[in-house]
Amino acid sequence: MELTELKEKIKKIALDSGAKLVGFGSQERLKNAPPSGDMNYCLPSSQCCIIFAYPNSLTALENYFSKKERLSLKKELHFAYSNAWKTSQTIAEFIENNTEFKTFPVVPNFKYREGFPNIFKVDVAYPDFSLRYGAVAAGLGHLGWSGNLVTKEYGGSLFLGGVLTTAPIEPDPMAKENNCNGCKLCIKSCTSGYASIDEKETAQPVIIGDQIEIYSKRGAYSKCGISCLGLTGLSEDSKWTIWSPNHVSLKKISNEEWKDVDIRRKLMYDLVSNKETPEKIRNFNKKLIKSSSLLARKKNVALVPAEKHFGPRCGNCAFICVADPLERAKLFKMLKNSGKMYIDDEGKEFTKKIT
């Protein structure tokens, strides 16, 4: 099978799976990227990365940010990750059955090079292969201020899947413009303080296709992990939370203070073990940690049944980044007016708006 025909058939497989964007990148474009941009780590002699994207619907996002309900977005998350994994396997099988080339289906999330990171201790974690970096190399977009991929068509509110192959498929043109408009609602909607709203990252530049990708300076990964898991997340003005009943503002703990292990331990003790914390809250937190442990064991979010995955609870930095800046601003206004999440004595989640 000729490579041009192979490329078209692969595109069709991805699009038929529900993906809205498909692109092809090269190892050459990723030669100066950080370690997780090295395709050879997963598949020696890799020459091409195939990346496809599943965007979120605006209706599900509006319900999520207004705290009307989050199950719609949870279903979309499960659909995207499950399809991404199935599709990567289908594409890999198609290539190997019809050519002499080798492949490597990329796990869409929760697979790391050094094992699943302890989110309470680790400050950096590398996936086997960065789908975000691959997507930039494949021409789908560029990194936005959040560090997430931002596309022209769907912004950054999407999920990615991918396949690596030794097939020398011609890469697609890289995106000419970076569609991050610098609104920084990604950082404003984050309660962790993990990423800076003003400073850009210089410690580890991301270079793809000889272009430096600009994004915000990072703090400790563990702050992001605790928030994304849903263990706590309160706005600085104390008027709204993420989908968590734990009302601790991580932004009020500086990154310098966060380096103190005792501060982290005290926070986790209060969330999980401190008898002064209501039992219903402690039980909620234990469920979240149990869900995280299942992800750690599976090492693939696509293999975890939806009913056993308690996310999403945060992810605001990516979810809010829809393509239309006006819709993005509406989502942020919904979030600011959504109030705080609580749990009643029966374990049911509810919200109260703070005036």
C-alpha positions as CSV (number, residue, x, y, z in Angstrom):
1,M,0.0,0.0,0.0
2,E,1.4,3.4,-1.0
3,L,2.0,5.9,1.8
4,T,-0.5,8.5,0.4
5,E,-3.3,5.8,0.4
6,L,-2.3,4.7,3.8
7,K,-2.5,8.2,5.1
8,E,-6.0,8.7,3.7
9,K,-7.3,5.4,5.1
10,I,-5.9,6.2,8.6
11,K,-7.6,9.6,8.5
12,K,-10.9,7.9,7.7
13,I,-10.5,5.5,10.6
14,A,-10.0,8.4,13.0
15,L,-12.8,10.5,11.7
16,D,-15.2,7.6,11.6
17,S,-14.5,7.1,15.3
18,G,-15.8,10.5,16.1
19,A,-12.6,12.5,16.1
20,K,-12.9,15.9,14.5
21,L,-9.3,16.7,13.8
22,V,-6.5,14.4,12.5
23,G,-2.9,15.3,11.8
24,F,0.4,13.7,11.0
25,G,3.7,14.8,12.6
26,S,7.4,13.7,12.4
27,Q,10.1,12.8,14.8
28,E,12.3,15.3,13.0
29,R,10.0,18.1,14.2
30,L,10.3,16.8,17.8
31,K,14.1,16.3,17.9
32,N,14.6,19.3,20.2
33,A,11.4,18.8,22.3
34,P,11.5,17.8,26.0
35,P,12.0,14.0,26.8
36,S,8.3,13.1,26.4
37,G,8.5,14.3,22.8
38,D,10.9,11.5,21.9
39,M,8.9,8.9,19.9
40,N,11.8,6.5,20.0
41,Y,11.3,5.9,23.7
42,C,8.1,4.0,22.9
43,L,9.0,2.8,19.4
44,P,12.6,2.7,18.1
45,S,12.9,4.1,14.6
46,S,9.6,6.0,14.8
47,Q,9.1,8.4,12.0
48,C,5.5,9.6,12.3
49,C,3.0,10.4,15.0
50,I,-0.7,10.3,14.1
51,I,-2.8,12.5,16.4
52,F,-6.6,12.9,16.5
53,A,-8.8,15.1,18.7
54,Y,-12.3,14.8,20.3
55,P,-13.7,18.2,21.3
56,N,-16.2,18.8,24.1
57,S,-19.7,20.1,23.4
58,L,-20.6,23.6,24.6
59,T,-23.8,22.4,26.3
60,A,-21.9,19.9,28.5
61,L,-19.3,22.7,29.3
62,E,-22.1,25.2,30.2
63,N,-23.6,22.7,32.6
64,Y,-20.3,21.9,34.1
65,F,-19.1,25.4,34.7
66,S,-22.5,26.6,36.0
67,K,-22.6,23.5,38.3
68,K,-25.9,22.5,36.9
69,E,-24.5,19.0,36.4
70,R,-21.2,17.4,35.5
71,L,-22.4,13.9,34.2
72,S,-22.7,15.1,30.6
73,L,-19.0,16.2,30.5
74,K,-18.1,13.0,32.4
75,K,-19.8,10.9,29.6
76,E,-17.9,12.9,26.9
77,L,-14.6,12.4,28.8
78,H,-15.2,8.6,28.9
79,F,-16.3,8.5,25.3
80,A,-13.3,10.5,24.1
81,Y,-10.7,8.4,26.1
82,S,-12.3,5.1,25.3
83,N,-12.6,5.9,21.6
84,A,-9.1,7.4,21.5
85,W,-7.7,4.1,22.9
86,K,-9.8,1.9,20.6
87,T,-9.0,4.0,17.6
88,S,-5.3,4.0,18.3
89,Q,-5.4,0.2,18.5
90,T,-7.5,-0.1,15.3
91,I,-5.1,2.2,13.4
92,A,-2.0,0.3,14.7
93,E,-3.6,-3.0,13.6
94,F,-4.5,-1.6,10.2
95,I,-0.9,-0.4,9.5
96,E,0.7,-3.6,10.7
97,N,-1.7,-5.8,8.7
98,N,-1.3,-3.9,5.5
99,T,2.4,-2.8,5.5
100,E,5.7,-3.9,6.9
101,F,5.8,-0.9,9.3
102,K,5.6,-1.1,13.1
103,T,3.3,0.8,15.4
104,F,2.8,1.9,19.0
105,P,-0.7,2.9,20.2
106,V,-0.3,5.7,22.7
107,V,-2.3,5.4,26.0
108,P,-4.4,8.6,26.1
109,N,-3.8,9.5,29.8
110,F,-2.4,8.2,33.1
111,K,0.6,6.3,31.7
112,Y,3.9,7.7,32.9
113,R,7.5,6.8,32.3
114,E,8.4,6.3,35.9
115,G,5.1,4.8,37.0
116,F,2.1,6.7,38.2
117,P,3.3,9.8,40.0
118,N,2.5,10.4,43.7
119,I,0.6,13.6,43.2
120,F,1.3,14.7,46.8
121,K,5.1,14.6,46.3
122,V,6.2,14.7,42.6
123,D,6.9,18.0,41.0
124,V,7.2,16.8,37.4
125,A,6.0,13.7,35.5
126,Y,6.6,12.5,31.9
127,P,4.1,10.5,29.9
128,D,5.4,7.8,27.6
129,F,4.7,10.2,24.7
130,S,3.2,13.7,24.9
131,L,0.1,13.9,22.7
132,R,0.2,17.6,23.1
133,Y,3.7,17.9,21.6
134,G,2.7,15.4,18.9
135,A,-0.4,17.5,18.1
136,V,1.8,20.6,17.6
137,A,4.1,18.6,15.4
138,A,1.1,17.3,13.5
139,G,-0.2,20.7,12.7
140,L,-3.3,20.7,14.9
141,G,-2.3,23.8,16.8
142,H,0.2,25.2,19.3
143,L,0.5,25.3,23.1
144,G,-1.5,28.0,24.8
145,W,-0.7,29.9,28.0
146,S,-2.1,27.0,30.0
147,G,0.4,24.6,28.3
148,N,-2.5,22.7,26.7
149,L,-2.9,22.3,23.0
150,V,-5.0,25.1,21.4
151,T,-6.5,24.6,18.0
152,K,-8.1,27.0,15.6
153,E,-11.3,25.0,15.3
154,Y,-12.0,23.9,18.9
155,G,-9.6,25.8,21.1
156,G,-8.1,23.6,23.8
157,S,-11.3,22.0,25.2
158,L,-10.7,18.6,23.7
159,F,-9.1,15.2,24.3
160,L,-6.3,13.6,22.3
161,G,-5.4,10.1,21.0
162,G,-2.5,9.0,19.0
163,V,-0.4,6.3,17.3
164,L,3.4,6.2,16.6
165,T,4.7,4.4,13.6
166,T,7.9,3.6,11.7
167,A,6.0,4.4,8.4
168,P,7.6,7.6,6.9
169,I,4.2,9.2,6.2
170,E,4.5,12.8,5.0
171,P,3.8,15.2,7.9
172,D,1.0,17.8,7.6
173,P,2.0,21.5,7.6
174,M,2.4,23.0,11.0
175,A,-0.2,25.5,12.1
176,K,0.9,29.0,11.1
177,E,-0.7,30.9,13.9
178,N,-1.0,30.3,17.7
179,N,-4.7,30.7,18.4
180,C,-4.1,31.4,22.1
181,N,-5.3,35.0,22.4
182,G,-3.7,35.6,25.8
183,C,-7.0,36.0,27.7
184,K,-5.5,33.8,30.5
185,L,-8.9,32.6,31.6
186,C,-7.2,29.2,31.9
187,I,-5.2,30.4,34.8
188,K,-8.0,32.5,36.3
189,S,-10.3,29.5,36.4
190,C,-7.6,27.4,38.1
191,T,-7.7,27.3,41.9
192,S,-4.3,25.5,42.4
193,G,-1.9,28.3,41.6
194,Y,0.2,25.7,39.8
195,A,0.8,27.9,36.7
196,S,1.7,31.6,36.7
197,I,-0.7,34.2,35.2
198,D,2.2,36.5,34.3
199,E,5.5,34.7,34.0
200,K,6.4,32.4,31.1
201,E,8.3,29.1,31.5
202,T,12.0,29.3,30.7
203,A,13.4,26.4,32.7
204,Q,12.5,23.8,30.1
205,P,11.7,25.3,26.7
206,V,9.4,23.4,24.4
207,I,10.8,23.5,20.9
208,I,8.8,21.9,18.1
209,G,9.7,22.3,14.4
210,D,12.3,24.8,15.4
211,Q,9.6,27.0,17.0
212,I,9.6,27.8,20.8
213,E,6.2,27.2,22.3
214,I,5.4,29.9,24.9
215,Y,3.4,28.9,28.0
216,S,3.1,29.8,31.7
217,K,5.7,29.2,34.3
218,R,5.1,26.0,36.4
219,G,5.1,25.5,40.1
220,A,4.8,22.1,41.8
221,Y,3.0,19.5,39.9
222,S,1.4,18.2,43.1
223,K,-0.6,21.4,43.5
224,C,-2.2,20.7,40.1
225,G,-2.7,17.0,40.9
226,I,-4.5,17.7,44.2
227,S,-6.9,20.1,42.5
228,C,-7.5,18.1,39.4
229,L,-8.3,15.0,41.5
230,G,-10.9,17.2,43.2
231,L,-9.5,17.0,46.8
232,T,-9.8,20.8,47.1
233,G,-10.3,23.8,45.0
234,L,-11.5,27.2,46.3
235,S,-11.3,30.6,44.5
236,E,-9.1,33.3,46.1
237,D,-12.2,35.4,46.8
238,S,-13.8,32.3,48.5
239,K,-17.0,32.7,46.3
240,W,-16.7,29.5,44.2
241,T,-15.2,26.1,44.1
242,I,-14.4,23.4,41.6
243,W,-16.5,20.2,41.9
244,S,-15.2,19.6,45.4
245,P,-16.7,20.1,48.9
246,N,-13.3,20.9,50.3
247,H,-12.9,24.6,50.6
248,V,-9.2,25.3,50.8
249,S,-7.6,27.8,48.5
250,L,-4.3,26.4,47.2
251,K,-3.6,29.7,45.5
252,K,-3.2,31.2,49.0
253,I,-0.3,28.8,49.6
254,S,2.7,30.1,47.7
255,N,4.9,27.8,45.7
256,E,7.7,28.5,48.1
257,E,5.5,27.5,51.1
258,W,4.4,24.4,49.1
259,K,8.0,23.1,49.1
260,D,7.6,22.5,52.8
261,V,6.6,18.8,53.1
262,D,5.0,19.4,56.5
263,I,2.5,21.8,54.9
264,R,1.5,19.2,52.3
265,R,1.2,16.5,55.0
266,K,-1.0,18.8,57.2
267,L,-3.3,19.5,54.2
268,M,-3.7,15.7,53.5
269,Y,-4.2,14.9,57.1
270,D,-7.0,17.5,57.4
271,L,-8.7,16.3,54.2
272,V,-8.6,12.5,55.0
273,S,-7.9,11.8,58.7
274,N,-8.6,14.8,60.9
275,K,-11.7,14.1,63.0
276,E,-12.5,17.8,62.9
277,T,-13.3,17.3,59.2
278,P,-16.8,16.0,58.9
279,E,-17.0,12.3,58.2
280,K,-19.0,12.7,55.0
281,I,-16.2,14.9,53.6
282,R,-13.5,12.5,54.7
283,N,-15.3,9.6,53.0
284,F,-15.7,11.7,49.9
285,N,-12.0,12.3,49.8
286,K,-11.2,8.6,50.3
287,K,-13.4,7.7,47.3
288,L,-11.4,10.2,45.2
289,I,-8.1,8.7,46.3
290,K,-9.4,5.2,45.7
291,S,-10.4,6.2,42.2
292,S,-6.9,7.6,41.7
293,S,-5.4,4.4,42.9
294,L,-7.4,2.4,40.3
295,L,-6.1,4.7,37.6
296,A,-2.6,4.1,38.9
297,R,-3.1,0.3,38.7
298,K,-4.7,0.4,35.2
299,K,-2.2,2.9,33.8
300,N,-4.8,3.8,31.2
301,V,-7.8,6.0,31.8
302,A,-9.6,4.3,29.0
303,L,-9.6,1.0,30.9
304,V,-11.4,2.4,34.0
305,P,-15.2,2.0,33.9
306,A,-17.1,5.4,34.0
307,E,-18.8,4.5,37.2
308,K,-15.5,3.9,39.0
309,H,-14.0,7.2,37.8
310,F,-15.0,10.2,40.0
311,G,-13.8,12.8,37.6
312,P,-13.9,15.3,36.2
313,R,-13.8,17.6,39.2
314,C,-11.5,20.3,37.7
315,G,-9.7,20.5,34.4
316,N,-10.9,24.0,34.1
317,C,-7.7,25.2,32.4
318,A,-8.4,23.0,29.3
319,F,-12.2,22.8,29.5
320,I,-12.8,26.6,29.5
321,C,-10.6,27.1,26.4
322,V,-13.3,26.9,23.7
323,A,-12.5,28.5,20.3
324,D,-14.9,31.4,20.6
325,P,-13.5,34.0,23.1
326,L,-17.0,35.3,23.8
327,E,-18.2,31.8,24.8
328,R,-15.1,31.4,26.8
329,A,-15.9,34.6,28.8
330,K,-19.4,33.3,29.3
331,L,-18.1,30.1,30.8
332,F,-15.9,32.0,33.2
333,K,-18.8,34.1,34.3
334,M,-20.8,31.0,34.9
335,L,-18.0,29.6,37.0
336,K,-17.6,32.7,39.1
337,N,-21.4,32.7,39.8
338,S,-21.7,28.9,40.3
339,G,-21.1,29.0,44.0
340,K,-19.5,26.3,46.3
341,M,-20.1,22.6,46.2
342,Y,-21.2,20.8,49.4
343,I,-22.3,17.3,50.4
344,D,-25.4,16.5,52.5
345,D,-25.6,13.8,55.1
346,E,-26.6,11.2,52.5
347,G,-23.5,11.9,50.4
348,K,-25.4,13.9,47.7
349,E,-23.6,16.8,46.1
350,F,-25.3,20.2,46.0
351,T,-24.2,23.8,45.5
352,K,-24.8,27.1,47.3
353,K,-24.3,30.5,45.5
354,I,-22.3,33.0,47.5
355,T,-23.5,36.6,47.3
